[in-house]
Amino acid sequence: MALQHETIQIRTEFIKLDSLLKFAGLCDTGGFAKELIQQGQVSVNGEVCTMRGKKIRPGDEIAVENYILHVKNQE
């Protein structure tokens, strides 16, 4: 299955990883986002990340399941 690339624009300096997954529509609840992260199914800039509060900043790339999210500043 092909990877789907999406650009997510944020207005703030950073967004927490679990909040980003909800904001991007990949998780319906914070609990589901927390589970995905703690199970090691999410990577940030190519490295598995198990910290749900990790600060994600513009320029970061998040991979989860078949999605790759590119975080950018909202213009």
HTML snippet that shows the backbone in 3Dmol.js (N, CA, C, O; Angstrom):
<script src="https://3Dmol.org/build/3Dmol-min.js"></script>
<div id="view" style="width:600px;height:400px;position:relative"></div>
<script>
const pdb = `
ATOM      1  N   MET A   1       0.847  -1.188   0.000  1.00  0.00           N
ATOM      2  CA  MET A   1       0.000   0.000   0.000  1.00  0.00           C
ATOM      3  C   MET A   1       0.891   1.250   0.000  1.00  0.00           C
ATOM      4  O   MET A   1       1.882   1.308   0.728  1.00  0.00           O
ATOM      5  N   ALA A   2       0.546   2.220  -0.796  1.00  0.00           N
ATOM      6  CA  ALA A   2       1.338   3.443  -0.914  1.00  0.00           C
ATOM      7  C   ALA A   2       1.169   4.324   0.327  1.00  0.00           C
ATOM      8  O   ALA A   2       0.117   4.342   0.966  1.00  0.00           O
ATOM      9  N   LEU A   3       2.220   5.036   0.635  1.00  0.00           N
ATOM     10  CA  LEU A   3       2.167   5.970   1.755  1.00  0.00           C
ATOM     11  C   LEU A   3       1.433   7.226   1.334  1.00  0.00           C
ATOM     12  O   LEU A   3       1.571   7.688   0.202  1.00  0.00           O
ATOM     13  N   GLN A   4       0.658   7.774   2.242  1.00  0.00           N
ATOM     14  CA  GLN A   4      -0.036   9.022   1.981  1.00  0.00           C
ATOM     15  C   GLN A   4       0.701  10.145   2.693  1.00  0.00           C
ATOM     16  O   GLN A   4       0.898  10.103   3.908  1.00  0.00           O
ATOM     17  N   HIS A   5       1.104  11.144   1.927  1.00  0.00           N
ATOM     18  CA  HIS A   5       1.798  12.304   2.494  1.00  0.00           C
ATOM     19  C   HIS A   5       0.792  13.416   2.719  1.00  0.00           C
ATOM     20  O   HIS A   5      -0.021  13.721   1.846  1.00  0.00           O
ATOM     21  N   GLU A   6       0.854  14.020   3.900  1.00  0.00           N
ATOM     22  CA  GLU A   6      -0.028  15.138   4.217  1.00  0.00           C
ATOM     23  C   GLU A   6       0.786  16.233   4.880  1.00  0.00           C
ATOM     24  O   GLU A   6       1.705  15.963   5.654  1.00  0.00           O
ATOM     25  N   THR A   7       0.438  17.462   4.567  1.00  0.00           N
ATOM     26  CA  THR A   7       1.070  18.612   5.207  1.00  0.00           C
ATOM     27  C   THR A   7       0.124  19.135   6.275  1.00  0.00           C
ATOM     28  O   THR A   7      -1.047  19.402   6.005  1.00  0.00           O
ATOM     29  N   ILE A   8       0.634  19.277   7.474  1.00  0.00           N
ATOM     30  CA  ILE A   8      -0.147  19.799   8.593  1.00  0.00           C
ATOM     31  C   ILE A   8       0.443  21.149   8.967  1.00  0.00           C
ATOM     32  O   ILE A   8       1.636  21.259   9.249  1.00  0.00           O
ATOM     33  N   GLN A   9      -0.399  22.174   8.969  1.00  0.00           N
ATOM     34  CA  GLN A   9       0.076  23.512   9.306  1.00  0.00           C
ATOM     35  C   GLN A   9      -0.334  23.844  10.731  1.00  0.00           C
ATOM     36  O   GLN A   9      -1.482  23.648  11.129  1.00  0.00           O
ATOM     37  N   ILE A  10       0.641  24.359  11.497  1.00  0.00           N
ATOM     38  CA  ILE A  10       0.363  24.760  12.877  1.00  0.00           C
ATOM     39  C   ILE A  10       0.643  26.251  13.033  1.00  0.00           C
ATOM     40  O   ILE A  10       1.481  26.816  12.329  1.00  0.00           O
ATOM     41  N   ARG A  11      -0.063  26.871  13.958  1.00  0.00           N
ATOM     42  CA  ARG A  11       0.094  28.313  14.199  1.00  0.00           C
ATOM     43  C   ARG A  11       1.050  28.592  15.352  1.00  0.00           C
ATOM     44  O   ARG A  11       1.528  29.716  15.506  1.00  0.00           O
ATOM     45  N   THR A  12       1.326  27.589  16.153  1.00  0.00           N
ATOM     46  CA  THR A  12       2.138  27.770  17.345  1.00  0.00           C
ATOM     47  C   THR A  12       3.577  27.315  17.087  1.00  0.00           C
ATOM     48  O   THR A  12       3.889  26.761  16.033  1.00  0.00           O
ATOM     49  N   GLU A  13       4.443  27.562  18.071  1.00  0.00           N
ATOM     50  CA  GLU A  13       5.850  27.178  17.943  1.00  0.00           C
ATOM     51  C   GLU A  13       5.993  25.658  17.855  1.00  0.00           C
ATOM     52  O   GLU A  13       6.862  25.153  17.145  1.00  0.00           O
ATOM     53  N   PHE A  14       5.138  24.932  18.578  1.00  0.00           N
ATOM     54  CA  PHE A  14       5.172  23.467  18.568  1.00  0.00           C
ATOM     55  C   PHE A  14       3.795  22.933  18.913  1.00  0.00           C
ATOM     56  O   PHE A  14       2.916  23.669  19.363  1.00  0.00           O
ATOM     57  N   ILE A  15       3.624  21.633  18.693  1.00  0.00           N
ATOM     58  CA  ILE A  15       2.408  20.925  19.089  1.00  0.00           C
ATOM     59  C   ILE A  15       2.864  19.581  19.652  1.00  0.00           C
ATOM     60  O   ILE A  15       3.809  18.983  19.139  1.00  0.00           O
ATOM     61  N   LYS A  16       2.207  19.109  20.691  1.00  0.00           N
ATOM     62  CA  LYS A  16       2.587  17.821  21.268  1.00  0.00           C
ATOM     63  C   LYS A  16       2.170  16.696  20.329  1.00  0.00           C
ATOM     64  O   LYS A  16       1.165  16.794  19.625  1.00  0.00           O
ATOM     65  N   LEU A  17       2.955  15.638  20.332  1.00  0.00           N
ATOM     66  CA  LEU A  17       2.756  14.535  19.390  1.00  0.00           C
ATOM     67  C   LEU A  17       1.343  13.961  19.449  1.00  0.00           C
ATOM     68  O   LEU A  17       0.718  13.759  18.408  1.00  0.00           O
ATOM     69  N   ASP A  18       0.831  13.695  20.650  1.00  0.00           N
ATOM     70  CA  ASP A  18      -0.512  13.112  20.731  1.00  0.00           C
ATOM     71  C   ASP A  18      -1.573  14.077  20.201  1.00  0.00           C
ATOM     72  O   ASP A  18      -2.541  13.654  19.570  1.00  0.00           O
ATOM     73  N   SER A  19      -1.392  15.362  20.457  1.00  0.00           N
ATOM     74  CA  SER A  19      -2.325  16.374  19.950  1.00  0.00           C
ATOM     75  C   SER A  19      -2.251  16.475  18.435  1.00  0.00           C
ATOM     76  O   SER A  19      -3.270  16.684  17.776  1.00  0.00           O
ATOM     77  N   LEU A  20      -1.061  16.328  17.879  1.00  0.00           N
ATOM     78  CA  LEU A  20      -0.896  16.381  16.423  1.00  0.00           C
ATOM     79  C   LEU A  20      -1.657  15.243  15.750  1.00  0.00           C
ATOM     80  O   LEU A  20      -2.302  15.451  14.723  1.00  0.00           O
ATOM     81  N   LEU A  21      -1.587  14.049  16.319  1.00  0.00           N
ATOM     82  CA  LEU A  21      -2.277  12.908  15.724  1.00  0.00           C
ATOM     83  C   LEU A  21      -3.792  13.135  15.711  1.00  0.00           C
ATOM     84  O   LEU A  21      -4.472  12.759  14.757  1.00  0.00           O
ATOM     85  N   LYS A  22      -4.310  13.750  16.772  1.00  0.00           N
ATOM     86  CA  LYS A  22      -5.744  14.070  16.809  1.00  0.00           C
ATOM     87  C   LYS A  22      -6.055  15.196  15.827  1.00  0.00           C
ATOM     88  O   LYS A  22      -7.032  15.117  15.082  1.00  0.00           O
ATOM     89  N   PHE A  23      -5.233  16.240  15.821  1.00  0.00           N
ATOM     90  CA  PHE A  23      -5.426  17.399  14.944  1.00  0.00           C
ATOM     91  C   PHE A  23      -5.418  16.980  13.470  1.00  0.00           C
ATOM     92  O   PHE A  23      -6.175  17.518  12.662  1.00  0.00           O
ATOM     93  N   ALA A  24      -4.562  16.024  13.130  1.00  0.00           N
ATOM     94  CA  ALA A  24      -4.443  15.552  11.752  1.00  0.00           C
ATOM     95  C   ALA A  24      -5.566  14.594  11.374  1.00  0.00           C
ATOM     96  O   ALA A  24      -5.708  14.228  10.207  1.00  0.00           O
ATOM     97  N   GLY A  25      -6.363  14.187  12.361  1.00  0.00           N
ATOM     98  CA  GLY A  25      -7.477  13.293  12.089  1.00  0.00           C
ATOM     99  C   GLY A  25      -7.089  11.821  12.025  1.00  0.00           C
ATOM    100  O   GLY A  25      -7.874  10.998  11.552  1.00  0.00           O
ATOM    101  N   LEU A  26      -5.897  11.477  12.490  1.00  0.00           N
ATOM    102  CA  LEU A  26      -5.461  10.080  12.456  1.00  0.00           C
ATOM    103  C   LEU A  26      -5.950   9.299  13.665  1.00  0.00           C
ATOM    104  O   LEU A  26      -5.988   8.069  13.638  1.00  0.00           O
ATOM    105  N   CYS A  27      -6.326  10.009  14.728  1.00  0.00           N
ATOM    106  CA  CYS A  27      -6.840   9.369  15.938  1.00  0.00           C
ATOM    107  C   CYS A  27      -8.097  10.110  16.383  1.00  0.00           C
ATOM    108  O   CYS A  27      -8.136  11.341  16.384  1.00  0.00           O
ATOM    109  N   ASP A  28      -9.115   9.355  16.759  1.00  0.00           N
ATOM    110  CA  ASP A  28     -10.355   9.961  17.223  1.00  0.00           C
ATOM    111  C   ASP A  28     -10.227  10.496  18.645  1.00  0.00           C
ATOM    112  O   ASP A  28     -10.845  11.501  18.996  1.00  0.00           O
ATOM    113  N   THR A  29      -9.425   9.820  19.454  1.00  0.00           N
ATOM    114  CA  THR A  29      -9.316  10.200  20.870  1.00  0.00           C
ATOM    115  C   THR A  29      -7.859  10.307  21.286  1.00  0.00           C
ATOM    116  O   THR A  29      -6.965   9.754  20.645  1.00  0.00           O
ATOM    117  N   GLY A  30      -7.645  11.027  22.370  1.00  0.00           N
ATOM    118  CA  GLY A  30      -6.298  11.126  22.928  1.00  0.00           C
ATOM    119  C   GLY A  30      -5.818   9.783  23.436  1.00  0.00           C
ATOM    120  O   GLY A  30      -4.626   9.481  23.383  1.00  0.00           O
ATOM    121  N   GLY A  31      -6.752   8.969  23.932  1.00  0.00           N
ATOM    122  CA  GLY A  31      -6.383   7.644  24.432  1.00  0.00           C
ATOM    123  C   GLY A  31      -5.841   6.755  23.328  1.00  0.00           C
ATOM    124  O   GLY A  31      -4.883   6.010  23.536  1.00  0.00           O
ATOM    125  N   PHE A  32      -6.456   6.833  22.148  1.00  0.00           N
ATOM    126  CA  PHE A  32      -5.978   6.033  21.018  1.00  0.00           C
ATOM    127  C   PHE A  32      -4.615   6.535  20.548  1.00  0.00           C
ATOM    128  O   PHE A  32      -3.741   5.741  20.202  1.00  0.00           O
ATOM    129  N   ALA A  33      -4.440   7.849  20.538  1.00  0.00           N
ATOM    130  CA  ALA A  33      -3.144   8.433  20.161  1.00  0.00           C
ATOM    131  C   ALA A  33      -2.062   7.958  21.141  1.00  0.00           C
ATOM    132  O   ALA A  33      -0.968   7.573  20.730  1.00  0.00           O
ATOM    133  N   LYS A  34      -2.379   7.991  22.433  1.00  0.00           N
ATOM    134  CA  LYS A  34      -1.441   7.563  23.471  1.00  0.00           C
ATOM    135  C   LYS A  34      -1.045   6.101  23.260  1.00  0.00           C
ATOM    136  O   LYS A  34       0.128   5.748  23.373  1.00  0.00           O
ATOM    137  N   GLU A  35      -2.030   5.254  22.953  1.00  0.00           N
ATOM    138  CA  GLU A  35      -1.762   3.832  22.720  1.00  0.00           C
ATOM    139  C   GLU A  35      -0.819   3.614  21.541  1.00  0.00           C
ATOM    140  O   GLU A  35       0.155   2.868  21.643  1.00  0.00           O
ATOM    141  N   LEU A  36      -1.118   4.273  20.417  1.00  0.00           N
ATOM    142  CA  LEU A  36      -0.261   4.139  19.231  1.00  0.00           C
ATOM    143  C   LEU A  36       1.177   4.532  19.547  1.00  0.00           C
ATOM    144  O   LEU A  36       2.124   3.848  19.159  1.00  0.00           O
ATOM    145  N   ILE A  37       1.319   5.644  20.257  1.00  0.00           N
ATOM    146  CA  ILE A  37       2.661   6.157  20.581  1.00  0.00           C
ATOM    147  C   ILE A  37       3.379   5.195  21.523  1.00  0.00           C
ATOM    148  O   ILE A  37       4.536   4.850  21.284  1.00  0.00           O
ATOM    149  N   GLN A  38       2.710   4.759  22.590  1.00  0.00           N
ATOM    150  CA  GLN A  38       3.348   3.879  23.569  1.00  0.00           C
ATOM    151  C   GLN A  38       3.689   2.512  23.001  1.00  0.00           C
ATOM    152  O   GLN A  38       4.601   1.848  23.494  1.00  0.00           O
ATOM    153  N   GLN A  39       2.963   2.078  21.963  1.00  0.00           N
ATOM    154  CA  GLN A  39       3.253   0.792  21.333  1.00  0.00           C
ATOM    155  C   GLN A  39       4.379   0.895  20.309  1.00  0.00           C
ATOM    156  O   GLN A  39       4.723  -0.097  19.666  1.00  0.00           O
ATOM    157  N   GLY A  40       4.957   2.084  20.150  1.00  0.00           N
ATOM    158  CA  GLY A  40       6.073   2.259  19.231  1.00  0.00           C
ATOM    159  C   GLY A  40       5.676   2.274  17.762  1.00  0.00           C
ATOM    160  O   GLY A  40       6.484   1.937  16.896  1.00  0.00           O
ATOM    161  N   GLN A  41       4.428   2.665  17.475  1.00  0.00           N
ATOM    162  CA  GLN A  41       3.956   2.678  16.094  1.00  0.00           C
ATOM    163  C   GLN A  41       4.087   4.045  15.421  1.00  0.00           C
ATOM    164  O   GLN A  41       3.640   4.232  14.289  1.00  0.00           O
ATOM    165  N   VAL A  42       4.703   4.998  16.122  1.00  0.00           N
ATOM    166  CA  VAL A  42       4.855   6.348  15.580  1.00  0.00           C
ATOM    167  C   VAL A  42       6.338   6.698  15.549  1.00  0.00           C
ATOM    168  O   VAL A  42       7.061   6.468  16.519  1.00  0.00           O
ATOM    169  N   SER A  43       6.784   7.258  14.425  1.00  0.00           N
ATOM    170  CA  SER A  43       8.173   7.710  14.376  1.00  0.00           C
ATOM    171  C   SER A  43       8.221   9.193  14.044  1.00  0.00           C
ATOM    172  O   SER A  43       7.394   9.716  13.298  1.00  0.00           O
ATOM    173  N   VAL A  44       9.214   9.850  14.622  1.00  0.00           N
ATOM    174  CA  VAL A  44       9.436  11.276  14.405  1.00  0.00           C
ATOM    175  C   VAL A  44      10.810  11.427  13.778  1.00  0.00           C
ATOM    176  O   VAL A  44      11.817  11.025  14.361  1.00  0.00           O
ATOM    177  N   ASN A  45      10.844  12.002  12.602  1.00  0.00           N
ATOM    178  CA  ASN A  45      12.097  12.197  11.865  1.00  0.00           C
ATOM    179  C   ASN A  45      12.895  10.899  11.738  1.00  0.00           C
ATOM    180  O   ASN A  45      14.117  10.884  11.883  1.00  0.00           O
ATOM    181  N   GLY A  46      12.167   9.805  11.462  1.00  0.00           N
ATOM    182  CA  GLY A  46      12.814   8.524  11.206  1.00  0.00           C
ATOM    183  C   GLY A  46      13.134   7.679  12.422  1.00  0.00           C
ATOM    184  O   GLY A  46      13.644   6.568  12.275  1.00  0.00           O
ATOM    185  N   GLU A  47      12.850   8.173  13.624  1.00  0.00           N
ATOM    186  CA  GLU A  47      13.133   7.409  14.849  1.00  0.00           C
ATOM    187  C   GLU A  47      11.834   7.148  15.608  1.00  0.00           C
ATOM    188  O   GLU A  47      11.004   8.045  15.757  1.00  0.00           O
ATOM    189  N   VAL A  48      11.664   5.919  16.086  1.00  0.00           N
ATOM    190  CA  VAL A  48      10.472   5.579  16.869  1.00  0.00           C
ATOM    191  C   VAL A  48      10.427   6.470  18.108  1.00  0.00           C
ATOM    192  O   VAL A  48      11.435   6.655  18.789  1.00  0.00           O
ATOM    193  N   CYS A  49       9.261   7.013  18.387  1.00  0.00           N
ATOM    194  CA  CYS A  49       9.082   7.906  19.536  1.00  0.00           C
ATOM    195  C   CYS A  49       7.959   7.365  20.408  1.00  0.00           C
ATOM    196  O   CYS A  49       6.855   7.123  19.921  1.00  0.00           O
ATOM    197  N   THR A  50       8.232   7.173  21.688  1.00  0.00           N
ATOM    198  CA  THR A  50       7.220   6.679  22.619  1.00  0.00           C
ATOM    199  C   THR A  50       6.808   7.757  23.625  1.00  0.00           C
ATOM    200  O   THR A  50       6.130   7.459  24.608  1.00  0.00           O
ATOM    201  N   MET A  51       7.211   9.000  23.386  1.00  0.00           N
ATOM    202  CA  MET A  51       6.835  10.110  24.278  1.00  0.00           C
ATOM    203  C   MET A  51       5.662  10.870  23.671  1.00  0.00           C
ATOM    204  O   MET A  51       5.817  11.576  22.675  1.00  0.00           O
ATOM    205  N   ARG A  52       4.494  10.720  24.276  1.00  0.00           N
ATOM    206  CA  ARG A  52       3.306  11.365  23.693  1.00  0.00           C
ATOM    207  C   ARG A  52       3.359  12.881  23.808  1.00  0.00           C
ATOM    208  O   ARG A  52       2.692  13.581  23.047  1.00  0.00           O
ATOM    209  N   GLY A  53       4.141  13.396  24.745  1.00  0.00           N
ATOM    210  CA  GLY A  53       4.259  14.846  24.924  1.00  0.00           C
ATOM    211  C   GLY A  53       5.402  15.460  24.140  1.00  0.00           C
ATOM    212  O   GLY A  53       5.715  16.636  24.325  1.00  0.00           O
ATOM    213  N   LYS A  54       6.033  14.682  23.263  1.00  0.00           N
ATOM    214  CA  LYS A  54       7.162  15.199  22.470  1.00  0.00           C
ATOM    215  C   LYS A  54       6.712  16.427  21.696  1.00  0.00           C
ATOM    216  O   LYS A  54       5.647  16.433  21.080  1.00  0.00           O
ATOM    217  N   LYS A  55       7.539  17.467  21.737  1.00  0.00           N
ATOM    218  CA  LYS A  55       7.219  18.703  21.026  1.00  0.00           C
ATOM    219  C   LYS A  55       7.556  18.543  19.547  1.00  0.00           C
ATOM    220  O   LYS A  55       8.702  18.285  19.180  1.00  0.00           O
ATOM    221  N   ILE A  56       6.547  18.700  18.720  1.00  0.00           N
ATOM    222  CA  ILE A  56       6.713  18.603  17.274  1.00  0.00           C
ATOM    223  C   ILE A  56       6.720  20.022  16.722  1.00  0.00           C
ATOM    224  O   ILE A  56       5.815  20.813  16.987  1.00  0.00           O
ATOM    225  N   ARG A  57       7.755  20.326  15.953  1.00  0.00           N
ATOM    226  CA  ARG A  57       7.930  21.677  15.427  1.00  0.00           C
ATOM    227  C   ARG A  57       7.883  21.666  13.902  1.00  0.00           C
ATOM    228  O   ARG A  57       8.059  20.620  13.279  1.00  0.00           O
ATOM    229  N   PRO A  58       7.644  22.833  13.304  1.00  0.00           N
ATOM    230  CA  PRO A  58       7.681  22.893  11.838  1.00  0.00           C
ATOM    231  C   PRO A  58       8.987  22.316  11.303  1.00  0.00           C
ATOM    232  O   PRO A  58      10.062  22.582  11.841  1.00  0.00           O
ATOM    233  N   GLY A  59       8.881  21.531  10.248  1.00  0.00           N
ATOM    234  CA  GLY A  59      10.045  20.864   9.671  1.00  0.00           C
ATOM    235  C   GLY A  59      10.140  19.402  10.074  1.00  0.00           C
ATOM    236  O   GLY A  59      10.849  18.625   9.436  1.00  0.00           O
ATOM    237  N   ASP A  60       9.422  19.020  11.139  1.00  0.00           N
ATOM    238  CA  ASP A  60       9.436  17.626  11.578  1.00  0.00           C
ATOM    239  C   ASP A  60       8.560  16.777  10.659  1.00  0.00           C
ATOM    240  O   ASP A  60       7.617  17.263  10.036  1.00  0.00           O
ATOM    241  N   GLU A  61       8.908  15.493  10.599  1.00  0.00           N
ATOM    242  CA  GLU A  61       8.154  14.538   9.796  1.00  0.00           C
ATOM    243  C   GLU A  61       7.730  13.389  10.701  1.00  0.00           C
ATOM    244  O   GLU A  61       8.560  12.779  11.375  1.00  0.00           O
ATOM    245  N   ILE A  62       6.433  13.101  10.712  1.00  0.00           N
ATOM    246  CA  ILE A  62       5.886  12.063  11.575  1.00  0.00           C
ATOM    247  C   ILE A  62       5.323  10.958  10.694  1.00  0.00           C
ATOM    248  O   ILE A  62       4.589  11.226   9.743  1.00  0.00           O
ATOM    249  N   ALA A  63       5.668   9.718  11.013  1.00  0.00           N
ATOM    250  CA  ALA A  63       5.158   8.571  10.262  1.00  0.00           C
ATOM    251  C   ALA A  63       4.339   7.706  11.210  1.00  0.00           C
ATOM    252  O   ALA A  63       4.785   7.365  12.306  1.00  0.00           O
ATOM    253  N   VAL A  64       3.129   7.356  10.768  1.00  0.00           N
ATOM    254  CA  VAL A  64       2.264   6.461  11.531  1.00  0.00           C
ATOM    255  C   VAL A  64       1.423   5.677  10.530  1.00  0.00           C
ATOM    256  O   VAL A  64       0.755   6.251   9.669  1.00  0.00           O
ATOM    257  N   GLU A  65       1.470   4.366  10.661  1.00  0.00           N
ATOM    258  CA  GLU A  65       0.779   3.464   9.750  1.00  0.00           C
ATOM    259  C   GLU A  65       1.131   3.820   8.307  1.00  0.00           C
ATOM    260  O   GLU A  65       2.308   3.782   7.949  1.00  0.00           O
ATOM    261  N   ASN A  66       0.153   4.163   7.466  1.00  0.00           N
ATOM    262  CA  ASN A  66       0.428   4.458   6.058  1.00  0.00           C
ATOM    263  C   ASN A  66       0.524   5.947   5.774  1.00  0.00           C
ATOM    264  O   ASN A  66       0.429   6.370   4.622  1.00  0.00           O
ATOM    265  N   TYR A  67       0.712   6.741   6.817  1.00  0.00           N
ATOM    266  CA  TYR A  67       0.733   8.193   6.657  1.00  0.00           C
ATOM    267  C   TYR A  67       2.087   8.782   7.016  1.00  0.00           C
ATOM    268  O   TYR A  67       2.763   8.325   7.938  1.00  0.00           O
ATOM    269  N   ILE A  68       2.462   9.801   6.269  1.00  0.00           N
ATOM    270  CA  ILE A  68       3.614  10.624   6.627  1.00  0.00           C
ATOM    271  C   ILE A  68       3.112  12.050   6.709  1.00  0.00           C
ATOM    272  O   ILE A  68       2.580  12.595   5.742  1.00  0.00           O
ATOM    273  N   LEU A  69       3.289  12.648   7.878  1.00  0.00           N
ATOM    274  CA  LEU A  69       2.845  14.007   8.103  1.00  0.00           C
ATOM    275  C   LEU A  69       4.040  14.954   8.076  1.00  0.00           C
ATOM    276  O   LEU A  69       5.041  14.722   8.753  1.00  0.00           O
ATOM    277  N   HIS A  70       3.928  16.014   7.296  1.00  0.00           N
ATOM    278  CA  HIS A  70       4.955  17.048   7.233  1.00  0.00           C
ATOM    279  C   HIS A  70       4.390  18.272   7.953  1.00  0.00           C
ATOM    280  O   HIS A  70       3.348  18.806   7.573  1.00  0.00           O
ATOM    281  N   VAL A  71       5.096  18.708   8.998  1.00  0.00           N
ATOM    282  CA  VAL A  71       4.602  19.831   9.810  1.00  0.00           C
ATOM    283  C   VAL A  71       5.235  21.123   9.308  1.00  0.00           C
ATOM    284  O   VAL A  71       6.450  21.215   9.134  1.00  0.00           O
ATOM    285  N   LYS A  72       4.376  22.122   9.080  1.00  0.00           N
ATOM    286  CA  LYS A  72       4.844  23.426   8.593  1.00  0.00           C
ATOM    287  C   LYS A  72       4.151  24.529   9.381  1.00  0.00           C
ATOM    288  O   LYS A  72       3.111  24.317  10.005  1.00  0.00           O
ATOM    289  N   ASN A  73       4.760  25.722   9.334  1.00  0.00           N
ATOM    290  CA  ASN A  73       4.117  26.905   9.902  1.00  0.00           C
ATOM    291  C   ASN A  73       2.946  27.315   9.032  1.00  0.00           C
ATOM    292  O   ASN A  73       3.011  27.231   7.806  1.00  0.00           O
ATOM    293  N   GLN A  74       1.881  27.758   9.668  1.00  0.00           N
ATOM    294  CA  GLN A  74       0.767  28.284   8.885  1.00  0.00           C
ATOM    295  C   GLN A  74       1.144  29.679   8.423  1.00  0.00           C
ATOM    296  O   GLN A  74       1.638  30.493   9.204  1.00  0.00           O
ATOM    297  N   GLU A  75       0.909  29.944   7.167  1.00  0.00           N
ATOM    298  CA  GLU A  75       1.312  31.248   6.612  1.00  0.00           C
ATOM    299  C   GLU A  75       0.173  32.226   6.576  1.00  0.00           C
ATOM    300  O   GLU A  75       0.349  33.363   6.138  1.00  0.00           O
TER     301      GLU A  75
END
`;
const viewer = $3Dmol.createViewer("view");
viewer.addModel(pdb, "pdb");
viewer.setStyle({}, {cartoon: {color: "spectrum"}});
viewer.zoomTo();
viewer.render();
</script>
